[in-house]
């Protein structure tokens, strides 16, 4: 188990601004990029930053948390120095968007094993559902400041 801000002590993880929650996502997945666009649209407080898992920092964070850097099976949320994966990360991301999206907090009542199983089915089939991007998602100039490189 990794403690809060454990990545700061990992020489393999480059420094990054961690004063806001960070969503690390599969930048080649249409489904994942659509999720990022959804968050950008509904995150009126501009609380989240974003990072493609395929970036050097994204790869370092995946490695730090023992995730497979060749199979981005989960979005990763880093909030207050703690990492959240699969269903718990997604629920926290949506809840952070404010009302009405915060109502998803009720899903925390589901057993984590069950919620993660549903998440895994969707994650395993995300490329079949939405495919791979032929072109990269390009944020608008206003959105660009919220992305880490």
N, C-alpha and C positions, 0 to 999 in steps of 0.2 A: 504494500500500500504506500502510496506517495503522499507525503505531508503537504501542507499548503506551501506554495511557492518553491517546491522541490526542484523545479527546472532551473531556478536561479543558481543552484549549486552544481548543476550539470554542465561541464565544460563543452559538451557537444551541442548545447542549446544556445544560440546567439541571444544577446540581449534584445528585448523588445518591450515596448511600453505596455504594462499590464495594469494600468489604472482603470481600465474599462473591460467589461467582459469581451472575450475573443471567441469567435466562431471559426473553427478550422473545418473546411469543407472540401469535398472532391471537386476540383475545378473543371474536370472533364466530364462530369455527370450532369445531364440536363435536369434531372430531378433535383439534385443538390443545388445547382445554380438557380433553379426556380425557387427553392426554399430561401436562398439568400436574397433574391429579388423580393420575395414576400416579406421577409424581415425588414429589408430596406424601406419598403413601402409603408409598413405599419409601425416601424420604430420611430415614432415622431419625436421622442426624447433623444434620439441618436445615441443610445446607450451602448450599442454593440459595435465592435470592430470585426473585420473579416480577414481571413487568410486562406489561400488555396493550399491544400495539403501537399500539392506537388512543388511548392516553393521550398527553398532550403530550410527556412524556419519551420514550415509545416512538417517537413520530413523529420527534422530534429525532434519536434514535439511528439510526433507519432512514435518515434524510436524511444524517446524518454519514457513514454507511457506503455511501452511494450506492444504497440499496435503494429500491424503488418503494413509497411509502407508501399507494398505492391497491390494491396487490396484494401481500399478505403471503406471498410465495412461500417464505419460509424462517423457521424459528425462528432466533433470534439468541442465542448464548451469549456473554456477556462474562465472561471469567475472567482474573484477574490483569492486567486492563487490555487484554487482547487479545480481538478478536471472532472467533468461529467460526460458520460458516454451514453450511447444508445437512447433508450426511452427516457431516462432521467435527464439527460442533456437536452433532448428535444422539448420535453415538458418545461424545463427551466427556461429555455430560449423563448418559447411561446408565452409563458407566464410573464416574462420580463417585458413584453410588448404592451402591457396594460390592458384595461377592459376593452373589448369583451374577451380578448385572447387569454387573459389571466384565468378565465374559467377552466382552462385545461388543467389547472392545479388539482382538480378533483381526480384526475387520472393517477395521481400519486397514491391513491387508495388501492389501486390494483397491485397485486403481488408483482414485485419487480421481475421475477422470472417470467411471468406471463407477459407483462408489458414488453420486456426485452425480446421474447420470442416473436411477438407480432412485429416489432421493429426489425428484427433480423430477417423475417420473411420479406418485408418490403425492401430492406437494404440489399438482400441477395438478388432480388428481381428488379431493382431500380433501373438497371441498364436495359432490361427487356421492356420495362414500362415506358421509359422515356428516352432511352438511347444515350449515345455519347455525343458530345458537342462536336460539330464540324468546325465551329469557330468558338473562340473563347468569349465568355461573358465579359463585356467591357463596361465598367461602371461609368456613369456620367461624371463630368468634372466635379459636381457637387458631392457625389458619392465617393469619389476617389480618395478623399482624405480619410475615409473610414476603413480603408484597406491597407494592410501591412504587406510589404513586399518580401 
